[in-house]
Amino acid sequence: MARSILYIEDNEQNLYLITFLLKSRGHEVAQARSGEEGIALAGRSTPDLILLDIQLPGMDGYEIARQLRLNPDLRGIPIVAVTSYAMVGDKEKALAAGCDGYIEKPINPETFVSQVEAHLNAGDVR
């Protein structure tokens, strides 16, 4: 079943790879290249899942997650941080900001879509 995923990411290579992987499994992917664009797009389209880079120019992913959680229409949508921030405490910081999951970059192309789909399925029981 096709699911809609919003990917907020400013790196073109990451956008291409992750979009390709998700679309190859039948998912619809919308892209936003900034936090402001991502928040606006999420509000208009209410995706099934939001993938969020943390290291973005301007508004970082932590602030984006907090802003998304303020919108009552988006509160039930899982947000998964996809980030190269992999130091002790980074995962906890993402979860505290409102993310439901955390996937480290560089991603493993063989397991990435399954990781994402686990979050989509978890969102079904919300």
Secondary structure by P-SEA (a helix, b strand, c coil): cbbbbbbbcccaaaaaaaaaaaaaabbbbbbbccaaaaaaaaaaccccbbbbbcccccccaaaaaaaaaaccccccbbbbbbccccccaaaaaaaaaccccccccccccccaaaaaaaaaaaaaac
